[in-house]
Amino acid sequence: MAENTYLLRGAAILGGEAEDLLIRNGVIEARGQGLAADGATVIDAAGLIALPGMVDVHTHLREPGREDAETVETGTRAAALGGFTAVHAMANSNPVADTAGVVEQVHSLGRASGWVDVRPVGAVTVGLAGEQLAELGAMADSRAQVRMFSDDGICVHDPVLMRRALEYVKAFDGVVAQHAQEPRLTAGAQMNEGTVSAVLGLTGWPAVAEESIIARDVLLAQHVGSRLHVCHVSTAGSVEIVRWAKARGINVTAEVTPHHLLLTDELVRSYDPVYKVNPPLRTDADVQALREGLADGTIDVVGTDHAPHPSEHKECEWAQAAMGMTGLETALSVVQETMIETGLMSWADFARVTSFTPAVIGRVADQGRPLEVGEPANVILVDPAARWTVDPHKMATMGRNSPFKGKELPGSVVATFFKGHPTVLDGRLNTPYRYPEVSSN
Ligand SMILES: [Zn+2]
């Protein structure tokens, strides 16, 4: 019994007052000052901040089919180290997660690994081909209980299919998460379209290619009365459109990645493919608008778009390189640097955009809950005073494509409790959570 009992002593809850948290059998049993230990493992959390476990709405775990890039095991180890207790696994695996069978496979791999709650995202269209709807209802009814659907990596550009998907997911309170990219406007695009692309002579990905799809989709969502989620918003104009849609009462949520909060297209001058990502890094004015949009609630959540690639796909010429960056193990630090150390957000705001709201968007019932008595013990302890230098070779993800390599970042995850079990202690992986055996008769 005692090994399931942990007393976190003196952590600043959501960055506020220092209190103790008593965790027993997966639940927060008590919260207050001077709690008795009664055989619990005591963890001195003085100077640390207690937050709800982070929930990622946008992770690429690559399995099945691309185990040379990442597996559910390695990706969820990275997630636990980054302070996550749930991740939504994007559907662009091989085979694509477009059937009940594949989403159940990913769900089972997540439970077998035991590091975080793996919530499979179902594809909107068969094979991500954009031609016919996938079996959305069967994925929703499956053991994986899919509530988020996305062709991410590719835009659902046919407006009739997008409309049908939005209508279909209403039946089970699902959401369509759109990768907003007008394909004709971005054919052959290598980076953001602007001053830098003109200087470098690279084909540009114009802001309007993102903004025109978001504008269309919020109107479609309004028309059918459904939920829309916009993946990785990257331009100032996109923030304006989402702000307009929300003012009009349209049921839309939006996410921003940590890298779009910090990096700009000036980095592409290095021709280092680690900076090649979709949507591309934009301008400083876009970065400022994204930070303001996240701070004022126009952008609801941070999603990592963790996209590991084997080295041979990134350590090559710019034009040949794959698009994507890793992000699970640096997300907290980058948001601390860009949003908290700039005074734009508090740690309570941080919990809103990385845990509470992402769980609501994904309809993950037992995650993103307040740190209160009786709630599931998905809790992280963060040292906000820590400083560390990013070394991709020391990360748990198989991807070495971190755009923050060599950069010093603030803040570190000291401990992660998943369902009351410490998956991370002293900043290192501990042991996975083991789900209770279910008899199958
Ligand atoms: Zn995407």
Residues whose N, C-alpha, C, O or C-beta is under 5 A from the ligand:
A	BS01	ZN	D152 G153 H179 C231 N278
